[in-house]
Every structure is written in structure tokens, then in C-alpha cells.
Amino acid sequence: MDSNKNILSIRIKKLRTDLGLTQEELALKLGLKGKSSIANYESGKISPSDEIKIKLCEVFDCSMDYLMGVSEYKNTWEEYDATHDIEKIKQDVKKTEHDQIKEDFEFAYHKEAEGLTDEEIADAIRFYKQIKYGKKDNNN
């Protein structure tokens, strides 16, 4: 039994049981005469025809790539959402880090800081960070 057939048989059984269907119920939905075909698909003894694979995807609401073990995402939109979420998180982290640096910089060099000495500006930044982060700066 090759690995793709094994993955296919595992996916058919998992998707069927996830839907709470018996082998006989799935066979009826696919237009098959009896549950023996489903049992053979799930054991890996035989592989369903392309027509039956398409029907399986419709019944299970999954992509052919998922059914065949090419993708770990049941539907293409799940794959897109997962990839999109990762990129969005990366962008948000970069934005957050950038915003924090920018905020600290703008605070230190804000127009209202004009006329203050470097020591007074450093004290103001330490005070600001103490309030924001709840810690004392031990770099005195």
C-alpha cells in the first residue's frame, strides 16, 4: 500500500466519522450499492475512482488536496487564512516594536522638551518608562 493510498484511506474514515456517518450511510450518499466499497476504501484495499473522490470532497466539504493528503488544510480558505494570520501577526509585531521606539523617540525630542538638559530628558524618559512598565530603571 503506497503512502498516498494510506493517507486517502485514513482521511476517508476520519471525515466519515467526523460527520457521524456509518459506512452504509456514506455509500448511499455516494450512490454506491453497499458499505463494502467504503470498507475497502478505508482499509486501503482499493482506491475510489476519480468520480467518487469528487463526490467524497462534496460530501466532506473538503478540497481534493486535503482528501489526497497533499494539504493539511481541509479547505483552501483555511490555508489562506492561516498564512494570512501569520503574516498579519508578523506585521503587527513589527508595527508594535516600531511604534514603541517611535513613541519613546518622540517623547524625548518633543517640542515641549526644548530647553531641557540631556539629564532632564533622560530623567523624563526613565519616569515615563517607570509609569508605563511599572519598573524602575536600574541604570543610574
PyRosetta script that sets phi, psi and omega in degrees:
from pyrosetta import init, pose_from_sequence

init()
pose = pose_from_sequence("MDSNKNILSIRIKKLRTDLGLTQEELALKLGLKGKSSIANYESGKISPSDEIKIKLCEVFDCSMDYLMGVSEYKNTWEEYDATHDIEKIKQDVKKTEHDQIKEDFEFAYHKEAEGLTDEEIADAIRFYKQIKYGKKDNNN")
pose.set_psi(1, 123.0)
pose.set_omega(1, 179.8)
pose.set_phi(2, -78.3)
pose.set_psi(2, 164.7)
pose.set_omega(2, -172.8)
pose.set_phi(3, -65.7)
pose.set_psi(3, -34.3)
pose.set_omega(3, 178.6)
pose.set_phi(4, -65.3)
pose.set_psi(4, -40.7)
pose.set_omega(4, 177.8)
pose.set_phi(5, -63.8)
pose.set_psi(5, -40.2)
pose.set_omega(5, 179.1)
pose.set_phi(6, -62.7)
pose.set_psi(6, -45.7)
pose.set_omega(6, 178.6)
pose.set_phi(7, -62.8)
pose.set_psi(7, -43.5)
pose.set_omega(7, 179.3)
pose.set_phi(8, -59.5)
pose.set_psi(8, -46.5)
pose.set_omega(8, -179.1)
pose.set_phi(9, -64.7)
pose.set_psi(9, -39.3)
pose.set_omega(9, 177.7)
pose.set_phi(10, -64.4)
pose.set_psi(10, -44.1)
pose.set_omega(10, -178.6)
pose.set_phi(11, -65.6)
pose.set_psi(11, -40.9)
pose.set_omega(11, -179.9)
pose.set_phi(12, -59.9)
pose.set_psi(12, -47.9)
pose.set_omega(12, -178.4)
pose.set_phi(13, -64.2)
pose.set_psi(13, -44.4)
pose.set_omega(13, -178.6)
pose.set_phi(14, -62.8)
pose.set_psi(14, -48.0)
pose.set_omega(14, -178.5)
pose.set_phi(15, -64.1)
pose.set_psi(15, -37.9)
pose.set_omega(15, 178.2)
pose.set_phi(16, -63.5)
pose.set_psi(16, -47.7)
pose.set_omega(16, -178.1)
pose.set_phi(17, -70.0)
pose.set_psi(17, -32.3)
pose.set_omega(17, 175.4)
pose.set_phi(18, -60.1)
pose.set_psi(18, -34.6)
pose.set_omega(18, 178.6)
pose.set_phi(19, -83.9)
pose.set_psi(19, -6.1)
pose.set_omega(19, -179.8)
pose.set_phi(20, 73.4)
pose.set_psi(20, 26.2)
pose.set_omega(20, -179.3)
pose.set_phi(21, -95.2)
pose.set_psi(21, 145.3)
pose.set_omega(21, 170.7)
pose.set_phi(22, -82.6)
pose.set_psi(22, 167.3)
pose.set_omega(22, 176.1)
pose.set_phi(23, -60.7)
pose.set_psi(23, -38.8)
pose.set_omega(23, -179.7)
pose.set_phi(24, -65.4)
pose.set_psi(24, -42.9)
pose.set_omega(24, 179.1)
pose.set_phi(25, -62.8)
pose.set_psi(25, -42.2)
pose.set_omega(25, 178.2)
pose.set_phi(26, -64.6)
pose.set_psi(26, -42.0)
pose.set_omega(26, 178.8)
pose.set_phi(27, -58.4)
pose.set_psi(27, -41.7)
pose.set_omega(27, 178.8)
pose.set_phi(28, -63.6)
pose.set_psi(28, -42.4)
pose.set_omega(28, 179.7)
pose.set_phi(29, -63.3)
pose.set_psi(29, -29.8)
pose.set_omega(29, -178.5)
pose.set_phi(30, -90.1)
pose.set_psi(30, -4.1)
pose.set_omega(30, -179.4)
pose.set_phi(31, 78.1)
pose.set_psi(31, 22.8)
pose.set_omega(31, 178.0)
pose.set_phi(32, -92.6)
pose.set_psi(32, 157.4)
pose.set_omega(32, -174.4)
pose.set_phi(33, -75.5)
pose.set_psi(33, -32.1)
pose.set_omega(33, -176.9)
pose.set_phi(34, -155.8)
pose.set_psi(34, 176.3)
pose.set_omega(34, -175.8)
pose.set_phi(35, -76.5)
pose.set_psi(35, -11.0)
pose.set_omega(35, -176.7)
pose.set_phi(36, -62.8)
pose.set_psi(36, -34.8)
pose.set_omega(36, 177.5)
pose.set_phi(37, -63.2)
pose.set_psi(37, -43.3)
pose.set_omega(37, 179.8)
pose.set_phi(38, -64.3)
pose.set_psi(38, -43.1)
pose.set_omega(38, 178.1)
pose.set_phi(39, -59.5)
pose.set_psi(39, -40.8)
pose.set_omega(39, 178.8)
pose.set_phi(40, -68.5)
pose.set_psi(40, -37.8)
pose.set_omega(40, 176.6)
pose.set_phi(41, -63.3)
pose.set_psi(41, -45.8)
pose.set_omega(41, -175.8)
pose.set_phi(42, -70.1)
pose.set_psi(42, -28.3)
pose.set_omega(42, 178.0)
pose.set_phi(43, -84.3)
pose.set_psi(43, -13.9)
pose.set_omega(43, -178.7)
pose.set_phi(44, 84.6)
pose.set_psi(44, 7.7)
pose.set_omega(44, 179.4)
pose.set_phi(45, -66.5)
pose.set_psi(45, -39.6)
pose.set_omega(45, 175.8)
pose.set_phi(46, -134.6)
pose.set_psi(46, 157.5)
pose.set_omega(46, 178.0)
pose.set_phi(47, -106.3)
pose.set_psi(47, 138.8)
pose.set_omega(47, 179.5)
pose.set_phi(48, -66.2)
pose.set_psi(48, 153.9)
pose.set_omega(48, 176.2)
pose.set_phi(49, -66.7)
pose.set_psi(49, 165.2)
pose.set_omega(49, 178.2)
pose.set_phi(50, -59.3)
pose.set_psi(50, -38.2)
pose.set_omega(50, 178.9)
pose.set_phi(51, -61.7)
pose.set_psi(51, -43.1)
pose.set_omega(51, 179.6)
pose.set_phi(52, -69.1)
pose.set_psi(52, -36.2)
pose.set_omega(52, 177.5)
pose.set_phi(53, -60.8)
pose.set_psi(53, -41.5)
pose.set_omega(53, 178.6)
pose.set_phi(54, -63.7)
pose.set_psi(54, -43.5)
pose.set_omega(54, 178.1)
pose.set_phi(55, -64.1)
pose.set_psi(55, -39.1)
pose.set_omega(55, 177.1)
pose.set_phi(56, -59.3)
pose.set_psi(56, -43.6)
pose.set_omega(56, 178.8)
pose.set_phi(57, -61.3)
pose.set_psi(57, -39.2)
pose.set_omega(57, 178.5)
pose.set_phi(58, -66.6)
pose.set_psi(58, -46.0)
pose.set_omega(58, -179.3)
pose.set_phi(59, -64.7)
pose.set_psi(59, -43.8)
pose.set_omega(59, -176.0)
pose.set_phi(60, -85.4)
pose.set_psi(60, -5.9)
pose.set_omega(60, -177.2)
pose.set_phi(61, 52.0)
pose.set_psi(61, 55.3)
pose.set_omega(61, 179.5)
pose.set_phi(62, -136.9)
pose.set_psi(62, 164.4)
pose.set_omega(62, 177.4)
pose.set_phi(63, -81.2)
pose.set_psi(63, 158.6)
pose.set_omega(63, 176.0)
pose.set_phi(64, -63.6)
pose.set_psi(64, -36.7)
pose.set_omega(64, 178.4)
pose.set_phi(65, -59.2)
pose.set_psi(65, -40.8)
pose.set_omega(65, 178.6)
pose.set_phi(66, -67.8)
pose.set_psi(66, -48.1)
pose.set_omega(66, -178.4)
pose.set_phi(67, -56.7)
pose.set_psi(67, -40.1)
pose.set_omega(67, -176.4)
pose.set_phi(68, -85.6)
pose.set_psi(68, -3.7)
pose.set_omega(68, 177.8)
pose.set_phi(69, 86.0)
pose.set_psi(69, 12.5)
pose.set_omega(69, 178.8)
pose.set_phi(70, -78.8)
pose.set_psi(70, -31.1)
pose.set_omega(70, -178.2)
pose.set_phi(71, -126.7)
pose.set_psi(71, 150.2)
pose.set_omega(71, 175.3)
pose.set_phi(72, -90.9)
pose.set_psi(72, -5.4)
pose.set_omega(72, -179.9)
pose.set_phi(73, -98.1)
pose.set_psi(73, 128.6)
pose.set_omega(73, -176.0)
pose.set_phi(74, -62.3)
pose.set_psi(74, -37.5)
pose.set_omega(74, -179.5)
pose.set_phi(75, -130.2)
pose.set_psi(75, 155.6)
pose.set_omega(75, -178.3)
pose.set_phi(76, -64.6)
pose.set_psi(76, -31.3)
pose.set_omega(76, 179.8)
pose.set_phi(77, -69.9)
pose.set_psi(77, -27.4)
pose.set_omega(77, 175.8)
pose.set_phi(78, -65.5)
pose.set_psi(78, -41.8)
pose.set_omega(78, 178.8)
pose.set_phi(79, -63.7)
pose.set_psi(79, -44.5)
pose.set_omega(79, 178.8)
pose.set_phi(80, -61.7)
pose.set_psi(80, -46.6)
pose.set_omega(80, -179.3)
pose.set_phi(81, -60.8)
pose.set_psi(81, -42.7)
pose.set_omega(81, -179.1)
pose.set_phi(82, -64.5)
pose.set_psi(82, -45.4)
pose.set_omega(82, 179.5)
pose.set_phi(83, -65.0)
pose.set_psi(83, -43.7)
pose.set_omega(83, -179.6)
pose.set_phi(84, -63.1)
pose.set_psi(84, -42.7)
pose.set_omega(84, 179.4)
pose.set_phi(85, -61.2)
pose.set_psi(85, -42.9)
pose.set_omega(85, 179.7)
pose.set_phi(86, -62.3)
pose.set_psi(86, -45.8)
pose.set_omega(86, 179.5)
pose.set_phi(87, -64.3)
pose.set_psi(87, -39.5)
pose.set_omega(87, 179.7)
pose.set_phi(88, -64.8)
pose.set_psi(88, -42.1)
pose.set_omega(88, 178.1)
pose.set_phi(89, -62.0)
pose.set_psi(89, -43.8)
pose.set_omega(89, 178.5)
pose.set_phi(90, -59.8)
pose.set_psi(90, -43.7)
pose.set_omega(90, 179.4)
pose.set_phi(91, -65.1)
pose.set_psi(91, -41.7)
pose.set_omega(91, 180.0)
pose.set_phi(92, -63.6)
pose.set_psi(92, -40.2)
pose.set_omega(92, 178.9)
pose.set_phi(93, -64.4)
pose.set_psi(93, -46.4)
pose.set_omega(93, 178.4)
pose.set_phi(94, -60.5)
pose.set_psi(94, -43.4)
pose.set_omega(94, -179.2)
pose.set_phi(95, -63.4)
pose.set_psi(95, -43.8)
pose.set_omega(95, -179.3)
pose.set_phi(96, -62.0)
pose.set_psi(96, -46.6)
pose.set_omega(96, 178.5)
pose.set_phi(97, -61.8)
pose.set_psi(97, -44.7)
pose.set_omega(97, -179.5)
pose.set_phi(98, -63.6)
pose.set_psi(98, -44.7)
pose.set_omega(98, -180.0)
pose.set_phi(99, -60.7)
pose.set_psi(99, -39.4)
pose.set_omega(99, -179.8)
pose.set_phi(100, -65.2)
pose.set_psi(100, -45.0)
pose.set_omega(100, 178.5)
pose.set_phi(101, -62.5)
pose.set_psi(101, -45.0)
pose.set_omega(101, 179.9)
pose.set_phi(102, -62.0)
pose.set_psi(102, -43.0)
pose.set_omega(102, -179.8)
pose.set_phi(103, -61.3)
pose.set_psi(103, -46.4)
pose.set_omega(103, 178.0)
pose.set_phi(104, -61.8)
pose.set_psi(104, -42.6)
pose.set_omega(104, -179.3)
pose.set_phi(105, -63.9)
pose.set_psi(105, -47.9)
pose.set_omega(105, -178.7)
pose.set_phi(106, -63.2)
pose.set_psi(106, -36.9)
pose.set_omega(106, 178.4)
pose.set_phi(107, -63.0)
pose.set_psi(107, -45.6)
pose.set_omega(107, -176.7)
pose.set_phi(108, -67.7)
pose.set_psi(108, -33.9)
pose.set_omega(108, -174.8)
pose.set_phi(109, -112.7)
pose.set_psi(109, 18.9)
pose.set_omega(109, 179.1)
pose.set_phi(110, -62.9)
pose.set_psi(110, 152.8)
pose.set_omega(110, -177.8)
pose.set_phi(111, -55.5)
pose.set_psi(111, -32.6)
pose.set_omega(111, -179.1)
pose.set_phi(112, -69.1)
pose.set_psi(112, -15.5)
pose.set_omega(112, 178.9)
pose.set_phi(113, -82.8)
pose.set_psi(113, -7.6)
pose.set_omega(113, 179.4)
pose.set_phi(114, -59.5)
pose.set_psi(114, 136.3)
pose.set_omega(114, 179.0)
pose.set_phi(115, 92.7)
pose.set_psi(115, -10.7)
pose.set_omega(115, 177.3)
pose.set_phi(116, -84.6)
pose.set_psi(116, 150.9)
pose.set_omega(116, 176.7)
pose.set_phi(117, -77.5)
pose.set_psi(117, 165.4)
pose.set_omega(117, 177.5)
pose.set_phi(118, -59.4)
pose.set_psi(118, -37.7)
pose.set_omega(118, -179.9)
pose.set_phi(119, -66.1)
pose.set_psi(119, -40.6)
pose.set_omega(119, 178.5)
pose.set_phi(120, -66.3)
pose.set_psi(120, -39.2)
pose.set_omega(120, 177.1)
pose.set_phi(121, -64.3)
pose.set_psi(121, -44.2)
pose.set_omega(121, 178.4)
pose.set_phi(122, -61.3)
pose.set_psi(122, -41.2)
pose.set_omega(122, 177.8)
pose.set_phi(123, -62.9)
pose.set_psi(123, -40.7)
pose.set_omega(123, -179.7)
pose.set_phi(124, -65.0)
pose.set_psi(124, -40.5)
pose.set_omega(124, 178.6)
pose.set_phi(125, -65.7)
pose.set_psi(125, -42.8)
pose.set_omega(125, 177.9)
pose.set_phi(126, -61.2)
pose.set_psi(126, -43.3)
pose.set_omega(126, 179.0)
pose.set_phi(127, -62.4)
pose.set_psi(127, -45.1)
pose.set_omega(127, 178.7)
pose.set_phi(128, -59.1)
pose.set_psi(128, -47.2)
pose.set_omega(128, -179.7)
pose.set_phi(129, -66.3)
pose.set_psi(129, -35.3)
pose.set_omega(129, 178.7)
pose.set_phi(130, -63.7)
pose.set_psi(130, -42.7)
pose.set_omega(130, 178.5)
pose.set_phi(131, -67.5)
pose.set_psi(131, -46.1)
pose.set_omega(131, -175.8)
pose.set_phi(132, -67.8)
pose.set_psi(132, -45.2)
pose.set_omega(132, -173.7)
pose.set_phi(133, -103.2)
pose.set_psi(133, -9.0)
pose.set_omega(133, 177.9)
pose.set_phi(134, 71.8)
pose.set_psi(134, 21.4)
pose.set_omega(134, 179.9)
pose.set_phi(135, -127.7)
pose.set_psi(135, 154.8)
pose.set_omega(135, 173.6)
pose.set_phi(136, -91.0)
pose.set_psi(136, 142.6)
pose.set_omega(136, 176.8)
pose.set_phi(137, -82.5)
pose.set_psi(137, 117.6)
pose.set_omega(137, -177.9)
pose.set_phi(138, -90.0)
pose.set_psi(138, 15.8)
pose.set_omega(138, -178.6)
pose.set_phi(139, -93.8)
pose.set_psi(139, 40.0)
pose.set_omega(139, -179.8)
pose.set_phi(140, -87.8)
pose.dump_pdb("model.pdb")
